[in-house]
Amino acid sequence: AGAPGARAASRATGGADPAPGIVKPLPEDAFVVHGTNAETRWSALRDTGYHTPNELFFVRNHTVTPTIDAEDWRLTVWGDGLRGGAVEFGLDELRALPATVHTAAVECAGNGRGFYATQQGETVSGTAWKLGAIGVARWRGVRLAEVLRRAGLRRDAVDLQPRGLDDPYEDSSGNQLGRVRRPLPLAKALDDVLLAYEMNGEPLPPDHGHPVRVVVPSWIGIASVKWVGDIEVSTEPLYSPWNTDLYRLFGPDHPEGGSAPLTRQTLKSAFELDWDAPLVAGERHRLTGRSWSGDAPVRSVEVSVDGGANWRPAHLRDTPRADRWVRWSVPWTPTTPGPATLLARATDATGARQPERATFNEQGYLFNAVVHHPVLVTAG
């Protein structure tokens, strides 16, 4: 069951489909496929401008992308946190409400997870993303606060829980977890959360939540539920597998029984280069990249071209702002052929700076350490 008109999406291909649950094309020079997910290659973003083009935006799916008829779609807002009964909104009704446009990143909590193993020698569970499980888009929609007000929010409501219309999820152990859903505290929901129906000036593509998704700025991506079909509003705290067993920190450096459910994203930097990219010795190269933080705007970025022995400031190409990344660049003329390691580290407005090592957690969330990016300097 699902929304009227919901069905599994498919993609016509000329050969074996590496990700049959994803609708859009996934060219090898732009994406790395991880099962039901597709990671953006940073080299594909070098000349794209500030916003991630929809066709290059990473895909994080628990199951498969559903195709939903926008005319049949309804959002049901329900629960004891409302003054009356359930209230339904169609897409036209949402579009008739005051619109808000907000540029924000959506980033998987596991972005950078692969480096726990490759840089730190630690075994963690989950998709081994490098740094491409993030995108920044210009979202247009209606504030969730506006929808809740019209639905009749009670003063003693404390939590709400959006739920998606994709297929119910079964984890690797065979546990049936139901449809993707994750609670949000009311304070965050009333602050800056959007019910978005456009992405970079276009209707949401199927892989990114068509016709309507939740966008929760600065928080981990699981909070930004795609293909939202209903929202429960409650006067009591709400729970789901996505804020109890998953998306918390477990391990020796965290509280017994796990941390509080994860909220804000962490600090990261990435070069817009392929892994092991060839760079000619004696030529001037313009190294470019992007840095971001869920806590505050990025204040500065430093780059090392000698594995961390020396650092120099990068030029910030954008005015740093909350909820999104800043682009940067630094010139480099390598002199000696052979392998080299590039490093970039960001400092945000809170004073936090990327560490040399991330704190281990069993599910590999919130990797924030400086990433060692290998390149090969060639003789030309």
N, C-alpha and C positions, 0 to 999 in steps of 0.2 A: 504494500500500500504506500501511498505518498500523496503529493499534491495531485489534483486532477491534471492529467496531461504529462505527468512525470514518467520518464522511461530512461533506460540506460542509453547513454549516448554512444555513438560509434564513429569511427573515422575510416574512410576508405583509403587503403594504402596499396602500393604495388608489391609489397612483400611482407615479411614477418613484422608485426607491429610490436615495438619494444615496450610500449605502454598502452595497451588496448583500452584502458579506462579513461584516457585523456583524449579530448576532441581535437585540439589544435595541432598543427604540424610541429614536430620536434627535431629540426635539423641538427645533425651531429656537431656542427660548428657553433651551435648556440646553446645546446642543452646536454646534460648528462642525465640519463634516466636511471632512477633508483626504484624499480618495481612500479608502484602506483604513482610515483612522484617524478618530477622533472626539475633538475637544478640548472639555473642559468649559468652559463660560462661568462666569467667576468670580461674576457676579451671581447665578447659580443656587445658589451655596453660602452666600449671606449668612445664611439662616435655617435652615441644615441641622444645626447642631451641629458637634461636633469632627470626627467621622469622616465621610468622604465616602460618602453613600448609594450602594449598589451601582448603582442605576439612573442615577446621575450621574457615576460613575467614568469617567475617560477610557479610550479604547481605542486601543492601538497594535498593529496587526496587520501582519505582513509579507505575508500572503496573505489567507485567509479564516478565519473562526472555524469549527473543526470541531465537530461534535456527536459526543461519545464516550459510549458506553454504560458507565456506571460499573461494572456487574457484569462486563463483559468486559475492562475495563482492567487492564493489568499494568505494573508498573515493573520493568525489568530493570537490575540493577546488575552490571557486568561489567568486565573488563580485567585487566592484569597487576599492578595495584595491590591485587588481592585475593589472599588466601591460597589460595583454592580457585577453583572455576568460577563462572559466572554465577549470580546469586541473583535470584529473582522475588518481588515483593510485590504482593498485591492490595489494593484499597482497604480491605476489612475488616481485613486484617492490619495495615495502617498505623494504622487507627483503634484497634486493640487495643493499640498501643504507647503509652507515656506521652505525653500531649498537652502541648503548649506553646501559650500564647496570647501574642501579641506585636503591639502596635500599631506600625505602620511605614508610611512613605511608599513608594510606588513612583512613580518619576519618569523619564520619557524623558530620555536624555542630550542630546537636541536641544531640550528645553523652553526657550522663549525665543529659539529660533533666528531667528525672523522679525525680531527687533530688530537683528541684525547689518546687515540691509539698511535698515530703516526709521529706525533711530536713528544708525547708524554709517556708512551708505552703502557697505557692504561686501557683495560677492556671495559667498554660500555655497551649498552643495548641501544638499538634503534638505527635509523637510516644514517649512513656515514657521509653526511653532507660535508663539503668543504665550506665555502662562504657564500654560495650562490642561492641560498634559500631566503632571499630577501628581494623585495622590489618596492619602489616608491611610485605612487600614482596620485593623480588628482581625482579625488572621489567627490561625487555629487550625490546628495540624497537629502533625507530629512533627519533632523536630530531625533534620536531615540526619546529624549525628554519630551519633545513635542507630541510624539505618538502616545507616550504614557500619560501625558496630561489629558489628551482627548479620550483615552481609554478609561479614565477615572481612577487615578492612582490614590491609594490610601496613604495617610500620613505615617502609619506604622509599618509600611512595606520596607523590607531590608535587602532582599535579594531578588534577582530575576535570572532566568535561564533561557537563552535562545537555543533552538534546536533546528538542525538542518534537515533537508529532505532527501539527502543521499541515502543509500542503502544502509541498513543496520550493519555494525562493524563487529567482526569476530577477530579477536587477537590471536597471536601466534600460538597460544596455548589452547585455543578452541573456546575461550570464554566469550559468551554473547554479551556485548556491551551496549547494544541498541544503537540508535542514531546519535551522531556526534552532537554533544551539548555540553555547555560549561557555564556554571554560574558566574554572574557579575554582581558585585556589590552595588547597591542603588546609587551611592555617591558617585561612582565612576560612570554609571549609565546616564546619570543626569548631567554629567560634566561635558564630555566631548564626543560621546559615542554616536556614530551615524548608522542609519539604515540606508546603505548606498545602492543606487540603481544605475549609476554611470561610472565609468572608469576611463580617465583620460579623454573625456568628451564623447564617449561612445556608450551604448547600453552595455551592461556587464556581459562579457563573454561567458559561455557555458562553464569553462574551467575555473572561472573566477567568481561564480556565485549567481549567475543569471537566474531569476530576474532581480533579486534583492539579496544582499549580504549585510552582515554586521561588520563595521570597521571600528576597532578599539585602538585609538592612537597610542603609541608608545608601549603597548602591552604585547606579550607573546602572541604569535599568530593564531593559536588554537582559540583564543577569545573572539577572534573575528570570524564567526561562524558563517560559512557559505550556504547559499540556497535556503535561507532561513524560512521556516514554515510556521513556527509558533514560538511564543515567548511566555513562559510562566512567570508570574509576579507573585512573590510570597512574603508573608509576614514573619517567616522563620528562615534560617539559613538553609540553602539548598546544596545538594551534593550530586556528583556524577563521577563515573570512573576518571573523567578528565580533570578532576581537581582533588581526587583522593589517591588512587593508585598511580596515576600519571600526572605529569607536569607539577611535581614536587621534587625536592632534592633529598635523596637517600644516600647514605654513606658515612664513613667514619668521621668526617668533618662537619656533619650536619646533625640536628637534634635527633635523639632516639625516636623512632617512629616517623621521621621525615620532617621536612620544613613545612612552613605554611604554603598554600598553593601559590605558584609563581604568578607574578603580575608583570612588572616592567622588564623590558629587554635590557641587554647589557651593552658594553662598549666594544666596538670592533672596527677593523680597517682592512681594506682589500685593495690590491693592485689590479688594474684593468689589463692584465697580462695572462697569457696561457702559462700553465705550469711548464717549467723548463724552456721558456721562450728563448729563441736565439737573438742575441744582441751583438752587433758588430763592434769590435774593439776600435778605438780611435774615432768613432762617430759620436756625435752628440745626440742623446736620446732624451725624450721627454717622458718621464715616468708619471703616470697618472693613476689616480685611485679615488676611493670614497671611504669616509669614516662616519660612524653614527653611534648614538647612545640613546637608550630609552629613558634615561634620567634627566638629561639636560642637553642643550645644544653643545656641539663640539667646539672647544675653544682653540685648540691647536693640534697640529699633526707634525710628527717628526719622522724622518726616513733615514734608514741606514742602508748603505750599499755594500758593506763589508761584514755582514753577519752580526752587527750590533756593537762593533768596536767604536764606531763614531756615529753621531747623529747630527742631522741638520734639519732646520724647519722647512716644511713644505709650504707652498703658496696656496692659500685657500681661495678657491674660485667662486665660492658662493657665500652669501651672508649666512652664518650658522643660525639654524632655527630648530626648535623642538620638533619631535615626531618624525624627523627626516634626516637624510644624510647631507654631508657637505663634500663637494668634489675638491680635489687638490692636485697639485703637480710639483715636480722637482726635476731639474735637468741633471743628467749624468753622462759623462764621457768615460766609459770603461777603458782601461789601458792594457790589461793583461788577459789574454784568452784563457778560457777554462771555466769551470763552474763557479757561480757566485750566489750568494743568498741575500735577498732583499727583505727588509723589515720595515713595517710602518706601525707607528703607535700613536694613538689619539689620547687627548686629555679633554674632558668635558668641563662644563661650567661649574660643576660641583667640586672640581679638583681631582676627580678620579682619573687615573691613567691606566692604560692597558698593562697588565703585569707580564712577567716573563713566563709564568705558569698559571694555568687555570686550576681552580679548586675542584678536585674530582667529585663527581656524583655518578651513581650507578647507571642512570639513564642518559647521561651525556648532554645535559642541558646547559645553556648559558655559557658556552665557551667564550672567554674574553681575552685570552692571552695573545701576545704578539705572534703572528703567523710567520713562519719561515718559508719564504717564497723562492724556490730555486729557479735560476735562469742560467743560460749557457752563453758566455761571451765567446764569440767566434773571431777568427782571424780575418774574416771577410771573404 
